[in-house]
Amino acid sequence: KLDFAGRIAKRLGAPVREEIVHAVDGVDLSIAKGEVVGLVGESGCGKSTLGRMVAGILPPSDGTVLRQGRDITVLNTQDAREAKLRTQMIFQDPYASLNPRMRVADIVGEAPHVHGIVSGRDWNDYVDEQLRRAGLDPALKRRYPHQFSGGQRQRIGIARALAVKPDFLVCDEAVAALDVSIQAQILNLFMKLRRELDLTYLFISHDLGVVEHLSDRVVIMYLGRVVESAPAAEVFARANHPYTVSLLSAVPRIDSRKRAFSVVQGEIPSPLNPPPGCHFHPRCPHAMPRCKVERPALREIAPGHISACHLNDAS
Ligand code: SF4
């Protein structure tokens, strides 16, 4: 079970007040080797915080992150470094994490050189191989990041991640900033890499449509809590939680006229002051009096399909 509570300074006039924000609240998530898990929710639901904890970048305020049975939050320096190398994050805005003064070859080749993954003699060929694998022409490796398009920059970020031989990629809104046609190319690249390198993914997105064809399993988060988790096909055929149903209704479909239109109403409440009971009750079209006071537990409603909604108690 993972928790993350951080202090934030709240500027509502003077004096500045510090408040606790519970960004991740008792999340239990396991990912099997080779699996692709899509983690979905609106911005502010805690999915990026959870992704950073899973990647070992952010220590949880409570709970453990186990990698093949070992808690990565308490590993010694050498083991922790290896665990971190084997888990790489791909971010929404690769440009922000690419040093504008470094040539692409150095961006991709720096970490494997520092960590002794490749020797000086083989370095050039190794960099070329990573660029080719990410769909970039190695002939462009002397260029700087600003000389590439958004999609190409994301490929540079992917080549840099692959260069340290990870087996687990945490992709945080990795295609959100790209045009739809480029999004499809990058998603296809992720799937090709999965097959070629036997990679495991945690794929974080605010858009269920993006994770639909990519994920084996989809996990839905709302205000720091998991509200539903199921095999991907099950989520798209038989979504159970009213929040998931609302998110699905926002996914454009060729047959959209057949689908009732019920996009999520209202704004996501502040995680500083989440509603009591079921966090979703102020926006839920099925809310009952007990939803305002009683937190629904996650219940298995079909094999491998869990959901946290009081409506399931009657079934
Ligand atoms: Fe809606 Fe109540 Fe279910 Fe929450 S527990 S999703 S408020 S019906």
Boltz pocket constraint, residues with backbone or C-beta under 6 A from the ligand:
constraints:
  - pocket:
      binder: B
      contacts: [[A, 241], [A, 242], [A, 243], [A, 278], [A, 279], [A, 280], [A, 281], [A, 284], [A, 285], [A, 286], [A, 287], [A, 288], [A, 291], [A, 294], [A, 296], [A, 308], [A, 309], [A, 310], [A, 311]]
      max_distance: 6.0
